[in-house]
Amino acid sequence: MDEQGFMRNPSKLNNNIKNNDNSDNRNPSATSSTAPASPHRRRPHHNHHCRNQLPNKVGNDDTDKHIVKMTLQHRKHSHEHATTNSFFLKRSSPPNNSDNDGHNSHGHGHGHGHDNSHNNTHNNKSRQWRFLLTVLLPSALVLALDAMYLANFYHGRPQTSPQTISWHPQTPSLSRHHDGGLDDDGHDRDRDRDRDVLRFDLDVLRNVHATYQGARSRIEWKQSPANTPLFVANQNITVAPLMATVDRRPILVRKQLLDDRKTRNVARNGKELGCALSSTTFVSHLKHHDLKKYQQKYGHRHGCEVCFQFSNRKDMTDFLSERQNKAKWMTIETNASTSTKCVKGRATVTSRFGQWQQEEETQGRRFQGFGYPWTVDCLLPNGIPELTCKEISKMQRNIDEGRVDGLLDIRFGTKLVIGWTEGTKRGNYFAVWSQWPWKAVMSHDDDREEIAKKLSMTWNDETSWYVPKSGEELKLAHVEGPGYDQTEYNGKPSIRSIDPQSNSKGGVHVRLLVNLYHYIRNAPGSTHIVAVVDGQAHRSYEYLTEALNTNISLLYRDFWQSLLSEINHANPTDLLPMHEDSSTTSHAFTDMTLMQLLRLRKINILMVPVLTPSPLFEQSVCGGQYQFATYLAARYSADYHVIMFIDGDTSLLERPQTQPLPSSSSSTQLKRTQQQIYYDRFFSPTHSTQCAGHRYQLIEQYVPPSHDTDEHLLQCTHDLLSHPKKWKFAMKNCHLKEGHIVGRTDAIYAYSVHHPDTLEGYAPIGVDDCISPGNTWSERYYLLESEMVQIHLRDRERKKECTCFVNRSK
């Protein structure tokens, strides 16, 4: 018996994560992946010491559009102080003559005249009282609250109130709000307050903490055949519970409903739909796993369950006893010694990339000694009101809030059976048991009945929420990650240590600001999901907050003015062309921040921490990316119409307007945003190809070290959009590797990096799995050059001709 759990003190992360918009992570309707060829490596980022405070929080009202139209006269003074910025100082050498300490010499309001001593005394006293009330008293309260917070945290007291994100202009952190709380369904009462630009998914963070604190995995070896000696477990094998969540995939809800109607018909159209969960467990030594027979030979041995522990045997006996008498299809096991009752579910095990990874290792190419994150999905029986995800989560909240005495604990468990192929031990197998506390799997919305109500029956079912009526209605999420800053420690890959002196960007990709620029142009009203390893989540959020509060004149030196000019004359949902700034462009808006610009285009960012214990990072491809492919679909599919999952070092570009269109195309196809393009591909009555997902063309553009700056990268993409011959050359000669994917959320089972996997027989009627055999070129499967292409701004050269700033004239 080998048991291993992972405990981590979450104090640093929990104390310091910040958000500059009082953002809550509820209902994100408002993870890019790295190519499996090799782990993603990051270059160190050197920051200069920050001497200025971050800009204050930007107001959230209807005047943002007016900001663009303000005159130079009103902005002149602010511009003089905005040219030195804390984030900018970390990215380039500070001006020698800049010593901005954040004070405004014109703003202190010194008095004029009046020598009357009585008035002077009165004014002095007034100023003293104002100073006491506005400075000293609030500061004292903040210090007192901080002391209470730290005392509660470090003494390990239970958290009795929900955590939401608050903005502090200098030191953002998680804070407790007692004026909010959860309603009976577990939703945040303040969910709609100030969450328009940057959010941190605190529900996932709570899951991560609960997993480290209470989840466990163990292995149990079996002998086969029965007359052979029992194989003793190799003590070097490592197993670890990873991410688990309530499964919110519409395609899984449809599967349960369709299967239920064929058998017992007890789900009541989703009202009593059995809870569904998705989980991953890391198992080392993939080289010796029997991947060819884990379904047909061991499929009947896989299992899952949800267990309820009570304070006494009577409550245990009474729980579900009447239901059990009627629902003969429900399997229950009890353990009287611990007063625990477990309801068995139906388990499905997958290893999407396991065989490919195993072949690479066996042939000696890469991934030596790696393990694999196995996925186990679980469906509880239908027809039992207490076994819906919503009701189980309500029970858990009652436990946490002390509303019940009899019920003590709820846990989700899986059993994964794997054959062993090593030498003379071939034929043996072992079971991996994993278990999570229910707090580790609860999502931001566990009411799966609502998903069932909104399901689409056919590919163009406009009565369904999942079929938008236009590109303007389409809710889009673009996902990258999980990102990380990697180093090497004792000869092994390792997550870089983030100490107070570290200048690391954490898990935020070095190309993020360039990618955001293009999303601002061609994907207004969308959500950008940034997945980062949990061990660098605080630093990632800190860096991103600094970036959002930086002036766009510093971030996008040669392209911000023309962009604002386009915004000023465009509708909020229009595609914005990319132009280089001219000498005649107004300089009136130099103090506009990236936060304000994203708000103008209604783009928000959601940061998601991904549980990444060190064995997973050190012994798996791309730092454990494969666990996120299924988790992304299970957690967030219900909140969007379309999700795209791409690498962080790639930008999505539309066809240049200087390029001629095919004869069958209309001129309006040059002016489509990403949402309009995906609407046409997935939902349009006249243009849809009726596919579950599509793949992008990946166009390589090598970035030499001398040009690896945001300014040069924007210039590189501008060259492609403004030089027709260069664009044509790149499309013809630089499509060297597989692109990434985009899928309609009601038909996707997993966003498997380069494969938009569906579930055969359960997608909406008329939706096909369009992945071509051998991933060969197909106009139906691949997005075309006239739609959207993926530009790979790569730091390693694959083909000399496919390099930024060359071949302009070819």
DRENVEX-116657 format. One line per 10 residues: for each residue x, y, z of C-alpha. Coordinates in steps of 0.05 Angstrom, whole numbers, padded with zeros to 5 digits, always signed. Each point is the difference from the previous one (the first is absolute). Layout:
# DRENVEX-116657
X Y Z  ...
//
This chain:
# DRENVEX-116657
+00000 +00000 +00000  +00029 +00066 -00022  -00036 +00063 +00020  +00020 +00070 -00017  -00036 +00066 +00011  +00025 +00070 -00012  -00007 +00054 +00053  +00019 +00072 -00013  -00004 +00062 +00043  -00042 +00047 -00042
+00015 +00062 +00042  +00041 +00038 -00051  -00051 -00011 -00056  -00061 +00011 +00044  +00028 +00063 +00032  +00023 +00036 -00062  -00044 -00014 -00061  -00029 +00065 -00023  -00051 +00030 -00047  -00006 +00072 -00022
-00074 -00001 -00014  -00033 -00031 +00062  -00010 -00058 -00047  -00039 -00063 +00016  +00009 -00063 -00041  -00072 -00022 -00002  -00033 -00017 -00066  +00054 +00018 -00050  -00048 +00007 -00057  +00019 +00071 +00002
+00262 -00205 -00025  +00077 +00029 -00084  +00018 -00073 -00001  +00070 -00020 -00018  +00015 -00046 -00058  +00012 -00071 +00026  +00067 -00004 -00036  +00039 +00028 +00058  -00012 +00033 +00067  -00008 +00075 -00005
+00061 +00038 +00023  -00001 +00073 +00020  +00055 +00050 -00005  +00016 +00038 +00063  -00031 +00069 +00004  +00041 +00056 +00031  -00038 +00054 +00036  +00025 +00066 +00025  -00017 +00023 +00070  -00069 +00032 +00004
+00001 +00069 +00030  -00072 +00022 -00013  -00066 -00024 +00028  -00049 -00034 -00046  -00053 +00047 -00031  -00065 +00005 +00038  -00060 -00042 -00019  -00035 +00023 -00062  -00073 +00019 +00006  -00052 -00047 -00028
-00055 +00043 -00030  -00028 +00021 -00067  +00052 +00053 -00013  +00055 -00045 -00027  -00018 +00015 -00072  +00006 +00074 +00016  +00071 -00011 +00025  +00023 -00011 -00071  -00029 +00067 -00022  +00031 +00043 +00055
+00047 +00055 -00024  +00074 +00007 +00008  -00012 +00061 +00044  -00036 -00042 +00053  +00053 -00056 -00003  +00064 +00040 -00006  +00017 +00003 +00074  -00015 -00074 +00011  +00043 -00018 -00059  +00061 +00033 +00031
-00005 -00047 +00059  -00023 -00062 -00038  +00062 -00011 -00042  +00034 -00034 +00059  -00038 -00062 +00022  +00015 -00056 +00048  -00014 -00055 -00050  +00038 +00036 -00056  +00061 +00009 +00045  +00003 -00075 +00008
+00000 -00011 -00075  +00052 +00051 -00024  +00053 +00047 +00028  -00031 +00058 +00037  +00014 +00071 -00024  +00058 +00031 +00037  -00037 +00063 +00015  -00063 -00034 +00027  -00011 -00001 +00074  -00075 +00000 +00005
-00022 -00013 +00071  -00074 +00003 -00015  -00012 +00071 +00027  -00034 +00054 -00040  +00030 +00068 +00017  -00061 +00035 -00030  -00051 -00039 +00040  +00012 +00017 +00073  -00044 +00063 +00000  +00044 +00048 +00040
-00040 +00058 +00031  -00001 +00072 -00025  +00002 +00065 +00043  -00039 +00005 +00066  +00048 +00020 +00055  -00055 -00006 +00053  +00030 -00043 +00055  -00068 -00024 +00023  -00016 -00026 -00069  +00069 -00031 -00004
-00010 -00036 +00066  -00069 -00023 -00021  +00027 -00025 -00067  +00058 -00036 +00034  -00048 -00036 +00046  -00045 -00018 -00058  +00059 -00028 -00037  +00021 -00039 +00061  -00069 -00031 +00007  -00003 -00016 -00074
+00069 -00033 +00005  -00023 -00041 +00060  -00065 -00023 -00032  +00025 -00012 -00070  +00070 -00027 +00011  +00016 -00024 +00070  -00066 -00032 +00018  -00007 -00041 -00065  +00073 -00021 +00005  -00011 -00023 +00071
-00061 -00040 -00021  +00038 -00032 -00057  +00057 -00020 +00046  -00049 -00028 +00051  -00038 -00040 -00052  +00065 -00026 -00030  +00022 -00023 +00069  -00066 -00036 +00011  +00006 -00032 -00069  +00071 -00025 +00012
-00018 -00026 +00070  -00058 -00039 -00029  +00042 -00027 -00057  +00062 -00021 +00036  -00039 -00031 +00057  -00036 -00043 -00051  -00070 +00021 +00018  -00054 -00022 -00049  -00023 +00050 -00051  -00071 +00019 +00019
-00015 +00051 -00054  +00011 +00000 -00075  +00061 +00031 -00031  -00006 +00053 -00053  +00052 +00043 -00032  +00009 +00072 +00022  +00041 +00056 -00030  +00052 +00036 +00040  +00041 +00050 -00041  +00066 -00025 +00028
-00007 -00070 +00028  -00057 -00042 -00029  -00016 -00064 +00037  -00057 -00047 +00016  -00045 +00028 +00053  -00062 -00024 +00036  -00066 +00036 -00010  -00054 -00011 +00052  -00051 +00042 -00038  -00006 -00051 -00056
-00004 -00075 +00009  -00032 -00057 -00039  -00074 -00012 -00013  -00032 -00068 +00008  +00026 -00023 -00068  +00071 +00021 +00016  +00002 +00061 -00045  +00034 +00064 +00022  -00050 +00055 +00018  +00050 +00052 -00026
+00017 -00038 -00064  -00017 +00057 -00047  +00042 +00052 +00035  +00062 +00028 -00033  +00026 -00059 -00040  +00005 +00029 -00069  +00074 -00007 -00018  +00044 -00043 +00044  -00023 -00059 +00043  +00035 -00055 +00038
-00039 -00065 +00005  -00005 -00006 +00075  -00045 -00061 -00005  +00056 -00038 -00034  +00050 +00027 +00051  -00044 -00029 +00056  -00001 -00066 -00038  +00076 +00000 -00005  +00008 +00013 +00075  -00051 -00053 +00018
+00036 -00050 -00045  +00067 +00012 +00033  -00031 -00003 +00069  -00045 -00060 -00007  +00008 -00039 -00065  +00040 -00065 -00001  +00022 -00054 -00050  +00025 -00070 +00014  +00017 -00062 -00040  -00021 -00072 +00012
+00035 -00056 -00038  -00038 -00062 -00024  +00026 -00067 -00026  -00020 -00029 -00066  -00008 -00058 -00013  -00021 -00021 +00070  +00053 -00053 +00009  +00059 +00047 -00010  +00036 +00034 +00058  -00026 +00068 +00022
+00041 +00054 -00033  +00031 +00048 +00050  -00010 +00072 -00019  +00059 +00039 -00025  +00010 +00052 +00054  +00021 +00052 -00052  -00069 +00003 -00031  -00034 +00067 +00014  -00074 +00012 -00002  -00033 +00067 +00015
-00071 +00029 -00004  -00004 +00059 -00047  -00057 +00045 -00024  -00072 -00024 +00010  -00065 +00037 -00013  -00074 -00006 -00007  -00009 -00015 -00074  -00037 +00057 -00035  +00009 -00024 -00072  -00065 +00007 -00039
+00019 -00063 -00040  +00003 -00041 +00065  -00068 +00027 +00021  -00028 -00020 -00067  +00031 -00069 +00006  -00032 -00011 +00068  -00068 +00022 -00025  +00002 -00042 -00063  +00024 -00062 +00036  -00052 +00011 +00054
-00057 +00003 -00051  +00023 -00066 -00030  -00002 -00035 +00068  -00038 +00024 +00062  -00020 +00071 -00018  +00006 +00025 +00071  +00043 +00063 -00009  -00063 +00044 -00008  +00030 +00041 -00057  +00062 +00016 +00042
-00033 +00017 +00067  +00026 -00066 +00030  +00061 -00009 -00044  +00053 -00039 +00038  +00062 +00041 +00016  +00057 -00004 -00050  +00073 +00011 +00018  +00067 +00002 -00037  +00067 -00013 +00032  +00073 -00014 -00015
+00051 -00041 +00038  +00074 +00000 -00014  +00034 -00068 -00005  +00075 -00005 -00013  +00037 -00052 -00044  -00044 +00007 -00061  +00049 -00043 -00039  -00026 -00061 +00036  -00075 +00015 -00003  -00042 -00046 -00043
-00035 +00052 -00043  -00028 -00048 -00051  -00044 -00039 +00049  -00019 +00049 +00054  -00071 +00003 -00027  -00017 -00069 -00028  +00038 -00040 +00053  -00007 +00044 +00061  -00060 +00044 -00017  -00047 -00038 +00046
+00048 +00011 +00057  +00002 +00076 -00004  -00047 +00034 +00050  -00022 +00063 +00034  -00042 +00019 +00060  -00025 +00057 +00044  +00003 -00015 +00074  -00038 +00033 +00057  +00027 -00007 +00071  -00048 +00009 +00059
+00008 +00010 +00074  -00040 -00062 +00017  -00023 -00065 -00032  -00074 +00017 +00002  +00007 +00062 -00043  +00043 -00041 -00047  -00053 -00055 -00004  -00057 +00049 -00012  +00036 +00039 -00055  -00028 -00021 -00068
-00034 -00062 +00031  -00068 +00015 -00030  +00031 +00018 -00067  +00039 -00064 +00000  -00062 -00042 +00007  -00029 +00031 -00063  +00063 +00013 -00041  +00027 -00070 -00010  +00051 +00026 -00049  +00036 +00038 +00055
+00060 -00037 +00031  +00018 +00019 +00071  +00054 -00025 +00046  +00003 +00015 +00075  +00055 -00001 +00051  -00032 -00005 +00068  +00066 +00010 +00037  +00007 +00070 -00028  -00075 +00014 -00011  +00014 +00011 -00074
-00047 -00013 -00059  +00028 +00000 -00071  -00040 +00005 -00064  +00033 -00032 -00060  +00004 +00034 -00067  +00019 -00020 -00071  +00073 +00015 -00016  +00032 +00015 -00067  +00076 +00001 -00007  +00039 +00035 -00055
+00073 +00013 -00018  -00005 +00043 -00062  +00075 +00009 -00011  +00027 -00058 +00040  +00017 -00046 -00057  +00034 +00055 -00041  +00042 +00020 +00060  +00017 -00072 +00016  +00024 -00012 -00072  +00044 +00062 +00004
+00033 -00026 +00064  +00006 -00072 -00024  +00036 +00023 -00063  +00048 +00041 +00042  -00019 +00068 -00027  -00026 +00037 +00061  -00042 -00005 +00063  +00046 -00050 +00035  -00027 -00021 +00067  -00064 +00041 -00007
-00068 -00017 +00029  -00069 +00018 -00024  -00063 +00036 +00027  -00056 -00051 -00010  -00071 +00027 -00006  -00058 -00034 +00036  -00071 +00026 -00013  -00057 -00022 +00045  -00076 +00000 -00007  -00044 -00012 +00060
-00068 -00034 -00009  -00059 +00042 -00023  -00067 +00007 +00035  +00027 +00013 +00070  -00011 +00073 +00021  +00055 -00003 +00053  +00051 -00022 -00052  -00002 +00061 -00046  +00062 +00043 +00002  -00040 +00059 +00024
-00028 -00038 +00060  +00066 -00031 +00020  +00034 +00068 -00002  -00056 +00029 +00042  +00012 -00055 +00052  +00074 +00018 +00000  -00015 +00073 +00013  -00046 -00020 +00057  +00059 -00038 +00030  +00047 +00058 -00009
-00049 +00050 +00031  -00018 -00045 +00059  -00073 -00008 -00021  -00002 -00076 +00010  +00026 -00047 +00054  -00010 -00069 -00029  +00039 +00007 -00065  +00075 +00009 +00010  +00035 -00008 -00067  -00011 -00012 -00075
+00053 -00028 -00045  +00007 -00019 -00074  +00043 -00061 -00016  +00025 -00036 -00063  +00032 -00067 -00015  +00046 -00005 -00060  +00027 -00069 -00020  +00063 -00004 -00043  +00037 -00061 -00026  +00076 -00006 +00009
+00044 -00020 -00058  +00070 -00002 +00030  +00040 -00064 -00013  -00019 -00060 +00043  -00053 +00039 +00037  -00041 +00006 -00064  -00072 -00018 +00012  -00005 +00030 +00069  -00042 +00061 +00010  -00011 +00052 +00053
-00057 +00045 +00022  +00009 +00074 +00015  -00050 +00025 +00051  -00009 +00076 +00004  -00046 +00040 +00044  -00018 +00074 +00004  -00040 +00038 +00052  -00062 +00028 -00031  +00026 +00071 +00010  +00055 -00019 -00050
-00051 -00012 -00057  -00054 +00053 +00010  -00004 +00049 -00058  -00027 +00071 -00007  -00068 -00029 -00021  -00018 -00072 +00015  -00072 +00004 -00024  +00003 -00046 -00061  -00076 +00003 -00008  +00010 +00069 -00029
+00048 -00028 -00052  -00052 -00052 -00018  -00053 +00054 -00010  +00045 +00037 -00049  +00024 -00059 -00041  -00002 +00001 -00076  -00033 -00059 -00033  +00025 +00015 -00070  +00060 +00037 -00028  -00042 +00061 -00016
-00050 -00003 +00057  -00012 +00075 +00012  -00046 -00015 +00059  +00063 -00022 +00038  +00046 +00048 +00037  +00059 -00037 -00031  -00019 +00022 -00070  +00010 +00075 -00007  -00040 +00037 -00052  +00057 +00043 -00024
+00074 +00013 +00008  -00015 +00058 +00046  -00036 -00047 +00048  +00055 -00052 -00001  +00037 -00008 +00067  +00073 -00016 -00015  +00057 -00022 +00046  +00072 -00005 -00023  +00043 -00042 +00046  +00075 -00009 +00010
+00040 -00040 +00050  +00014 -00024 +00050  +00059 +00047 -00003  +00062 -00005 +00045  +00069 +00028 +00009  +00047 -00060 -00003  +00070 -00012 +00024  +00044 -00060 +00017  +00014 -00025 +00070  +00046 -00059 +00015
-00001 -00020 -00073  -00076 -00001 -00007  -00050 +00049 -00028  -00032 +00041 +00056  -00048 +00057 +00010  +00041 +00061 +00014  +00000 +00023 +00073  -00036 +00066 +00007  +00035 +00036 +00057  -00009 +00073 +00018
+00060 +00019 -00043  -00024 -00039 -00060  -00011 +00038 -00065  -00041 -00057 -00030  -00065 +00011 -00037  -00026 -00064 +00031  -00045 -00039 -00046  -00018 +00060 -00045  +00028 -00013 -00069  +00050 +00050 -00029
-00045 +00009 -00061  -00064 +00017 +00039  +00000 +00075 -00013  +00009 -00011 -00075  -00057 -00050 -00001  -00045 +00047 +00039  +00013 +00054 -00051  -00029 -00044 -00055  -00058 -00024 +00043  -00017 +00074 +00011
-00002 +00008 -00076  -00035 -00063 -00022  -00036 -00031 +00060  -00038 +00056 +00038  -00046 -00023 +00055  +00038 -00065 +00013  +00033 -00033 +00060  +00074 -00017 +00004  +00013 -00058 +00048  +00072 -00004 +00025
+00016 -00065 +00035  +00062 +00000 +00044  +00033 -00051 +00046  -00023 +00010 +00071  +00071 +00008 +00027  +00007 +00065 -00040  -00072 +00025 +00002  +00013 +00059 +00046  +00059 +00026 -00040  -00039 -00010 -00065
-00058 +00040 +00026  +00046 +00054 +00027  +00036 +00007 -00067  -00065 +00002 -00039  -00030 +00053 +00046  +00061 +00044 -00012  -00007 -00010 -00075  -00073 +00019 +00000  +00014 +00063 +00038  +00054 +00021 -00049
-00010 +00054 -00052  -00012 -00027 -00070  +00047 +00053 -00027  +00056 -00038 +00035  -00024 -00070 -00017  -00017 +00011 -00074  +00047 +00056 -00019  -00011 +00002 -00075  -00071 -00027 -00005  -00043 +00028 +00056
-00020 +00066 -00030  -00027 -00028 -00065  -00037 -00053 +00041  -00035 +00053 +00042  -00017 +00039 -00062  -00034 -00062 -00029  -00038 -00012 +00065  -00024 +00072 +00000  -00033 -00010 -00068  -00023 -00072 +00007
-00057 -00038 +00032  +00017 -00041 +00063  -00005 -00065 -00039  +00039 +00021 -00063  +00065 -00030 -00024  +00056 +00051 +00005  +00054 -00001 -00053  +00073 +00005 +00021  +00037 +00064 -00019  +00067 +00028 +00019
-00004 +00068 +00035  +00013 +00060 -00043  +00033 +00065 +00020  -00067 +00036 -00006  -00037 -00044 +00051  -00023 +00037 +00062  +00038 -00011 +00065  -00060 +00015 +00044  -00009 -00067 +00033  +00069 -00020 +00026
-00026 -00015 +00070  -00052 -00051 -00022  +00016 -00067 +00032  -00006 -00069 -00029  -00056 -00011 +00051  -00040 +00057 -00030  +00013 -00024 -00071  -00024 -00070 +00016  -00062 +00029 +00033  -00015 +00042 -00062
+00001 -00064 -00041  -00037 -00039 +00054  +00055 -00052 +00007  +00011 -00033 +00067  +00055 -00046 +00027  -00010 -00060 +00045  +00061 -00030 +00034  -00005 -00073 +00020  +00049 -00035 +00047  +00016 -00071 -00020
+00020 -00050 +00053  +00072 -00021 -00016  +00037 -00040 +00053  +00074 -00008 -00014  -00003 -00074 -00023  -00050 +00019 -00053  +00041 +00058 -00026  +00066 -00038 +00001  -00027 -00064 -00031  -00052 +00020 -00051
-00004 +00034 -00068  -00006 +00076 +00000  -00005 +00005 +00075  -00064 -00040 +00005  -00038 +00033 -00057  -00039 -00062 -00017  -00040 +00001 +00064  -00025 +00069 -00019  -00027 -00020 -00068  -00059 -00039 +00029
-00007 +00045 +00061  -00009 +00061 -00044  -00059 -00032 -00035  -00030 -00028 +00064  +00005 +00065 +00039  -00016 +00056 -00050  -00036 -00027 -00061  -00069 +00017 +00028  +00018 +00074 +00004  +00018 +00014 -00073
-00022 -00015 -00071  +00070 -00010 -00028  +00067 -00014 +00034  +00067 +00002 -00034  +00062 -00031 +00032  +00066 +00025 -00028  +00073 +00009 +00016  +00020 +00063 +00037  +00053 +00017 -00052  -00049 +00004 -00057
-00043 +00058 -00025  -00064 -00006 -00041  -00002 +00043 -00062  -00055 +00012 -00050  +00012 +00002 -00075  +00031 +00067 -00020  -00050 +00047 -00033  +00051 +00012 -00055  -00006 -00073 -00022  -00050 -00018 -00054
-00057 -00045 +00021  -00019 -00065 -00035  -00053 +00012 -00053  -00053 -00035 +00042  +00010 +00047 +00059  -00032 +00066 +00016  +00036 +00064 +00022  -00032 -00005 +00069  +00044 -00061 +00014  +00059 +00046 +00006
-00031 +00036 +00059  -00020 -00057 +00045  +00021 -00005 +00072  +00019 -00068 +00030  -00071 -00007 +00027  -00030 +00012 -00068  +00047 -00050 -00033  -00016 -00054 +00052  -00074 +00015 -00005  +00003 -00012 -00075
+00040 -00064 +00009  -00041 -00031 +00056  -00070 +00030 -00001  -00016 +00038 -00064  -00060 -00028 -00039  +00036 +00014 -00065  +00075 -00007 +00014  +00008 -00052 +00057  +00042 -00062 -00013  -00036 -00033 +00060
+00063 -00023 +00035  +00013 -00009 +00074  +00067 +00034 -00007  +00052 +00028 -00047  +00075 +00005 -00004  +00039 +00063 -00018  +00055 +00005 -00051  +00064 +00012 +00040  +00046 +00048 -00037  +00071 +00002 +00027
+00036 +00067 +00010  +00067 -00009 +00036  +00018 +00058 +00047  +00075 +00010 +00006  +00025 +00020 +00069  +00018 +00070 -00025  -00074 +00011 -00018  -00032 -00033 +00060  -00037 +00060 +00027  -00074 +00018 -00002
+00013 +00058 -00047  +00036 -00045 -00051  -00053 -00055 +00007  -00055 +00049 -00016  +00040 +00025 -00059  +00009 -00072 -00023  -00075 -00013 -00001  -00012 +00069 -00031  +00048 -00019 -00057  -00043 -00061 -00015
-00064 +00040 +00000  +00027 +00058 -00041  +00046 -00035 -00051  -00042 -00044 -00047  +00061 -00036 -00029  +00027 -00018 +00069  -00068 -00026 +00022  -00006 -00042 -00063  +00070 -00027 +00009  -00012 -00019 +00073
-00066 -00035 -00016  +00033 -00041 -00054  +00067 -00017 +00033  -00007 +00005 +00076  -00057 -00046 +00018  +00048 -00049 +00033  -00036 -00031 +00060  -00068 -00015 +00027  -00042 +00058 +00023  -00043 +00004 +00061
-00075 -00005 +00007  -00067 +00034 +00009  -00066 -00036 +00015  -00074 +00012 +00014  -00010 -00014 +00073  -00064 -00042 -00006  +00038 -00053 -00041  +00069 -00003 +00032  +00023 -00055 +00046  +00073 +00024 +00008
+00043 +00056 -00028  +00057 -00048 -00013  +00053 +00051 -00021  -00001 -00015 -00075  -00064 -00041 -00002  -00071 +00026 +00015  -00027 -00066 +00026  -00075 -00013 +00001  -00040 -00058 +00026  -00028 -00042 -00056
-00075 -00006 +00001  -00012 +00055 +00051  +00014 +00065 -00037  -00060 +00040 -00024  -00033 -00031 -00060  +00036 +00022 -00063  +00067 +00015 +00034  +00056 -00044 -00026  +00070 -00018 +00024  +00038 +00033 -00057
+00071 -00021 +00020  +00028 -00026 -00065  +00036 -00068 -00002  +00073 +00011 +00016  -00016 +00074 +00011  +00008 +00012 -00074  -00021 +00066 -00031  -00075 +00009 -00007  -00038 +00064 -00015  -00056 -00024 +00044
+00046 -00014 +00060  +00053 +00055 -00005  -00016 +00074 +00006  +00019 +00033 -00066  +00048 +00056 -00015  -00061 +00044 -00015  -00024 -00011 +00072  +00052 -00001 +00056  +00071 -00027 +00003  +00045 -00014 +00059
+00068 +00036 -00004  +00052 -00038 +00041  +00049 +00052 +00027  +00052 -00052 +00017  +00067 +00008 +00035  +00030 -00059 -00037  +00012 -00003 -00075  -00032 -00054 -00042  +00010 +00030 -00069  +00045 +00059 -00016
-00048 +00033 -00049  -00055 -00001 +00053  +00029 +00056 +00042  -00026 +00068 +00022  +00026 +00059 -00041  +00022 -00041 -00061  -00032 -00015 -00067  -00041 +00064 -00003  +00007 +00001 -00075  -00005 -00074 -00017
//
